[in-house]
């Protein structure tokens, strides 16, 4: 889970710009669904249900989507593009 956490934080830092929160939320939702799917494929019986899976996500403190770069604040610094 630490590897998943690092990859999500890296994705959020790269794509976390203003007005992209909807896509970041969609990405997190898909990652949760795929993680749930693959963790339940480990044996012939289900390893997790959604309640215990949510508890596991909270236990490992998997980050939520966050905007790291506000493009409106960058306009003052980047004058050579305009």
Residue, then its C-alpha position, 0 to 999 in steps of 0.5 A: x500500500x505504501x507503493x500505491x500511496x507514493x504513486x498516487x501522490x506523484x500522479x497528483x503532483x504532476x496532474x494536480x493543477x487548477x480545474x483538474x480536480x474532477x479528473x483527479x477524483x475520477x482517477x482515484x475512483x478508478x484506482x480504488x475499484x481496480x485495487x479492490x478487484x485485484x485484492x479480491x482475486x488473490x484467492x477463491x473467496x473474497x478477501x475484502x468487501x467494500x466496508x473492510x476495503x474502505x477501512x483499509x484505505x483509511x488505515x493506510x491513509x491513502x491520499x485524496x486528490x489535491x491541487x498542487x499548482x494554481x495556474x492563476x498564481x503563476x501568471x505573474x511569474x511567467x510573463x515571457x509566454x504571454 
